[in-house]
């Protein structure tokens, strides 16, 4: 199942949209974007929590 993660959904004025299956790799891409483009060094766990806070379950994340 595909998911759209928009940087703007997490409070940033940014046009980044990632549209693919929810995997650890996708979470890492979003984390890397936060660091490279916004200077924010979030852990994978913190980004995962941000995603689950928007209504996605931990069980939906494919390994």
C-alpha positions in Angstrom: 0.0 0.0 0.0 1.3 3.4 -1.0 1.5 6.4 1.4 2.1 10.0 0.7 4.3 11.8 3.2 4.4 15.5 2.6 7.0 17.6 4.4 4.3 20.4 4.7 2.2 18.0 6.8 4.9 18.1 9.5 5.0 21.9 9.7 7.6 22.9 7.2 7.1 25.2 4.2 8.4 22.7 1.7 7.1 21.0 -1.4 8.7 17.6 -0.8 6.2 14.7 -1.3 7.3 11.0 -0.9 4.7 8.6 -2.4 5.6 5.0 -2.0 5.1 2.0 0.2 5.6 2.7 4.0 8.9 1.1 4.8 11.8 1.8 7.1 13.6 3.0 3.9 10.9 5.6 3.3 11.1 6.8 6.9 14.9 7.1 6.5 14.4 9.2 3.3 12.1 11.6 5.2 14.6 11.8 8.1 17.4 12.5 5.7 15.4 15.3 4.1 14.7 16.9 7.4 18.4 16.9 8.2 19.7 18.0 4.8 17.0 20.6 3.9 15.9 21.8 7.3 18.9 21.2 9.5 16.9 19.0 11.9 18.6 15.9 13.2 15.7 13.6 14.1 16.2 9.9 15.0 14.4 7.2 13.0 12.3 6.6 16.1 11.2 10.3 16.2 10.2 10.3 12.6 8.3 7.1 13.0 6.5 8.6 15.9 5.6 11.7 13.8 4.1 9.3 11.1 2.1 7.3 13.7 0.8 10.6 15.2 -0.7 11.3 11.8 -2.8 8.1 12.0 -0.6 5.3 10.6 0.1 2.3 12.7 3.4 0.8 13.5 2.1 -2.5 12.1 1.7 -0.9 8.7 5.4 -0.2 8.4 7.0 -2.9 6.3 10.5 -4.0 7.3 
